Each structure stands twice: as structure tokens, then as C-alpha cells.
Amino acid sequence: MEFLLLWFFNQDVFDSGLRYKTAASCFSNAQNVGMELREVGLNPPTFTCIPIAKGKDLKIYRPGSNSRFPF
């Protein structure tokens, strides 16, 4: 089992591609990245660390927009 770091920007979810052996190492790395972003004046995104089987990919499914316009 590995832990995958996911970043959230508004309603979008991004797979960081970063995998960790423990949840603690995943969380602490995300916290450190957040502190570095704050030091340069940027607001860090929210994040979560989720367990995932080794060698497996994460598939994120999002509901489509009901708008007739593509923007």
C-alpha cells in the first residue's frame, strides 16, 4: 500500500504523481510544500493523502456540466 497525494484547486482534483510509504510522510510533505508557497506569497491548495495499491493508477471521474456552452 502506498499513499497518493492529491491537490484540490477549486473544483478540480489533480493527481500529484507523488506516492509515499506512509500517510505521515505524505502529509508532512504536503504541509512543507504549503509553507514554501506561503513564503513566496501564494495560497497553497488543499490536499489529501489517500491509500492506493502499489502499481495501481487512480482514475478520477467527474460529473459533466449541464451547460450548453463549452465555457
N, CA, C and O of each residue as an XYZ file, in Angstrom:
284
protein
N       0.841     -1.171      0.000
C       0.000      0.000      0.000
C       0.886      1.234      0.000
O       1.889      1.308      0.709
N       0.491      2.184     -0.804
C       1.159      3.486     -0.877
C       0.119      4.555     -0.567
O      -1.078      4.275     -0.510
N       0.586      5.769     -0.368
C      -0.313      6.896     -0.159
C      -0.056      7.918     -1.252
O       1.078      8.337     -1.480
N      -1.117      8.306     -1.917
C      -1.056      9.219     -3.053
C      -1.477     10.604     -2.601
O      -2.481     10.765     -1.907
N      -0.698     11.607     -3.001
C      -1.003     12.997     -2.669
C      -1.869     13.596     -3.765
O      -1.475     13.624     -4.931
N      -3.059     14.078     -3.387
C      -3.967     14.749     -4.320
C      -4.091     16.211     -3.929
O      -4.208     16.542     -2.749
N      -4.064     17.087     -4.933
C      -4.249     18.524     -4.725
C      -5.623     18.916     -5.234
O      -6.097     18.360     -6.225
N      -6.271     19.869     -4.569
C      -7.590     20.363     -4.973
C      -7.480     21.856     -5.278
O      -7.061     22.642     -4.429
N      -7.860     22.236     -6.491
C      -7.907     23.634     -6.918
C      -9.352     23.912     -7.312
O      -9.822     23.436     -8.345
N     -10.056     24.688     -6.482
C     -11.479     24.943     -6.691
C     -12.207     23.611     -6.789
O     -12.249     22.872     -5.805
N     -12.780     23.278     -7.932
C     -13.497     22.006     -8.073
C     -12.693     20.985     -8.865
O     -13.229     19.943     -9.244
N     -11.437     21.257     -9.118
C     -10.595     20.336     -9.867
C      -9.703     19.541     -8.921
O      -9.243     20.050     -7.899
N      -9.471     18.285     -9.282
C      -8.621     17.389     -8.497
C      -7.432     17.010     -9.366
O      -7.606     16.614    -10.519
N      -6.218     17.129     -8.817
C      -5.010     16.802     -9.555
C      -4.224     15.724     -8.828
O      -3.941     15.834     -7.636
N      -3.883     14.692     -9.562
C      -3.010     13.639     -9.042
C      -1.593     14.192     -9.105
O      -1.089     14.492    -10.187
N      -0.959     14.325     -7.965
C       0.392     14.892     -7.924
C       1.414     13.931     -8.529
O       2.496     14.344     -8.947
N       1.059     12.635     -8.571
C       2.016     11.636     -9.031
C       2.992     11.236     -7.939
O       3.821     10.348     -8.135
N       2.893     11.894     -6.783
C       3.793     11.608     -5.669
C       3.183     10.533     -4.785
O       2.050     10.663     -4.322
N       3.939      9.479     -4.558
C       3.481      8.381     -3.714
C       4.447      8.192     -2.549
O       5.660      8.341     -2.698
N       3.892      7.864     -1.395
C       4.672      7.763     -0.164
C       4.404      6.429      0.511
O       3.359      5.810      0.309
N       5.367      5.998      1.317
C       5.227      4.721      2.029
C       4.275      4.830      3.212
O       3.636      3.847      3.587
N       4.174      6.016      3.800
C       3.295      6.202      4.956
C       2.430      7.440      4.770
O       2.782      8.360      4.031
N       1.287      7.442      5.457
C       0.415      8.614      5.411
C       1.103      9.818      6.045
O       0.917     10.951      5.601
N       1.903      9.569      7.091
C       2.597     10.668      7.769
C       3.588     11.367      6.837
O       3.678     12.595      6.841
N       4.328     10.600      6.044
C       5.289     11.227      5.126
C       4.563     11.994      4.021
O       5.033     13.040      3.573
N       3.413     11.467      3.584
C       2.609     12.170      2.571
C       2.114     13.504      3.128
O       2.250     14.545      2.486
N       1.545     13.459      4.321
C       1.001     14.657      4.948
C       2.080     15.699      5.226
O       1.889     16.884      4.957
N       3.210     15.255      5.763
C       4.262     16.220      6.104
C       4.853     16.870      4.855
O       5.184     18.055      4.876
N       4.987     16.112      3.772
C       5.499     16.710      2.539
C       4.520     17.746      1.991
O       4.937     18.813      1.541
N       3.239     17.445      2.024
C       2.244     18.409      1.541
C       2.253     19.667      2.408
O       2.124     20.777      1.892
N       2.404     19.501      3.715
C       2.492     20.659      4.609
C       3.712     21.516      4.296
O       3.625     22.744      4.292
N       4.848     20.874      4.033
C       6.073     21.609      3.701
C       5.917     22.381      2.399
O       6.370     23.522      2.299
N       5.283     21.774      1.403
C       5.043     22.474      0.132
C       4.146     23.684      0.378
O       4.375     24.759     -0.176
N       3.121     23.499      1.216
C       2.232     24.613      1.544
C       2.967     25.761      2.207
O       2.716     26.924      1.889
N       3.873     25.451      3.127
C       4.656     26.506      3.796
C       5.543     27.233      2.794
O       5.667     28.457      2.855
N       6.159     26.500      1.875
C       7.012     27.131      0.869
C       6.202     28.063     -0.036
O       6.675     29.140     -0.401
N       4.988     27.653     -0.395
C       4.145     28.513     -1.228
C       3.758     29.781     -0.477
O       3.756     30.867     -1.057
N       3.432     29.653      0.808
C       3.079     30.835      1.606
C       4.246     31.810      1.713
O       4.045     33.024      1.713
N       5.469     31.278      1.805
C       6.658     32.141      1.926
C       6.855     33.024      0.706
O       7.429     34.108      0.813
N       6.388     32.575     -0.451
C       6.525     33.395     -1.665
C       5.220     34.118     -2.000
O       5.085     34.686     -3.083
N       4.249     34.097     -1.059
C       3.028     34.877     -1.237
C       1.903     34.180     -1.969
O       0.967     34.844     -2.415
N       1.959     32.865     -2.111
C       0.894     32.128     -2.789
C       0.061     31.341     -1.780
O       0.584     30.841     -0.784
N      -1.217     31.238     -2.044
C      -2.071     30.412     -1.201
C      -1.955     28.963     -1.656
O      -2.196     28.668     -2.827
N      -1.597     28.070     -0.770
C      -1.473     26.668     -1.171
C      -2.851     26.037     -1.383
O      -3.819     26.428     -0.730
N      -2.942     25.077     -2.279
C      -4.210     24.376     -2.478
C      -4.466     23.420     -1.316
O      -3.555     23.092     -0.555
N      -5.696     22.985     -1.193
C      -5.978     21.963     -0.199
C      -5.492     20.630     -0.751
O      -5.279     20.484     -1.955
N      -5.320     19.671      0.131
C      -4.777     18.389     -0.296
C      -5.357     17.275      0.546
O      -5.966     17.516      1.589
N      -5.164     16.069      0.090
C      -5.459     14.879      0.871
C      -4.494     13.782      0.451
O      -3.960     13.799     -0.658
N      -4.281     12.844      1.335
C      -3.450     11.677      1.053
C      -4.362     10.458      1.103
O      -4.999     10.202      2.125
N      -4.427      9.718      0.025
C      -5.309      8.555      0.009
C      -4.499      7.284     -0.190
O      -3.491      7.289     -0.896
N      -4.940      6.191      0.434
C      -4.241      4.918      0.229
C      -4.560      4.359     -1.156
O      -5.690      4.463     -1.634
N      -3.568      3.776     -1.781
C      -3.747      3.182     -3.103
C      -2.794      1.982     -3.206
O      -1.683      2.018     -2.676
N      -3.230      0.944     -3.879
C      -2.390     -0.249     -4.031
C      -1.168      0.085     -4.879
O      -1.245      0.890     -5.808
N      -0.051     -0.535     -4.553
C       1.182     -0.296     -5.318
C       0.973     -0.702     -6.769
O       0.390     -1.745     -7.066
N       1.463      0.142     -7.658
C       1.388     -0.138     -9.082
C       0.039      0.152     -9.716
O      -0.124     -0.063    -10.917
N      -0.930      0.630     -8.952
C      -2.254      0.947     -9.485
C      -2.356      2.437     -9.762
O      -1.745      3.252     -9.070
N      -3.123      2.783    -10.767
C      -3.366      4.182    -11.106
C      -4.702      4.621    -10.533
O      -5.604      3.806    -10.339
N      -4.820      5.899    -10.268
C      -6.055      6.479     -9.780
C      -6.842      7.012    -10.968
O      -6.293      7.700    -11.828
N      -8.120      6.694    -11.011
C      -8.998      7.227    -12.048
C     -10.014      8.124    -11.368
O     -10.740      7.689    -10.474
N     -10.060      9.373    -11.793
C     -10.966     10.353    -11.208
C     -12.097     10.591    -12.198
O     -11.870     10.945    -13.355
N     -13.314     10.390    -11.722
C     -14.495     10.621    -12.547
C     -15.225     11.829    -12.002
O     -15.503     11.916    -10.806
N     -15.537     12.768    -12.899
C     -16.237     13.984    -12.515
C     -17.527     14.069    -13.294
O     -17.566     13.703    -14.469
N     -18.582     14.543    -12.664
C     -19.829     14.736    -13.403
C     -19.643     15.819    -14.461
O     -18.930     16.799    -14.246
N     -20.286     15.629    -15.586
C     -20.195     16.617    -16.664
C     -21.022     17.842    -16.370
O     -21.885     17.827    -15.492
N     -20.764     18.875    -17.087
C     -21.504     20.116    -16.948
C     -22.834     20.003    -17.674
O     -22.918     19.374    -18.729
N     -23.862     20.606    -17.118
C     -25.181     20.609    -17.752
C     -25.346     21.810    -18.677
O     -26.410     21.988    -19.270
N     -24.328     22.619    -18.807
C     -24.399     23.822    -19.621
C     -24.308     23.469    -21.100
O     -23.607     22.537    -21.493
N     -25.035     24.240    -21.912
C     -24.936     24.050    -23.366
C     -23.712     24.765    -23.930
O     -23.370     24.588    -25.100
N     -23.061     25.560    -23.110
C     -21.900     26.320    -23.552
C     -20.618     25.638    -23.075
O     -20.582     25.132    -21.953
N     -19.568     25.610    -23.894
C     -18.339     24.912    -23.523
C     -17.439     25.691    -22.569
O     -16.301     25.278    -22.345
N     -17.900     26.785    -22.006
C     -17.083     27.582    -21.102
C     -17.840     27.906    -19.846
O     -17.308     28.576    -18.960
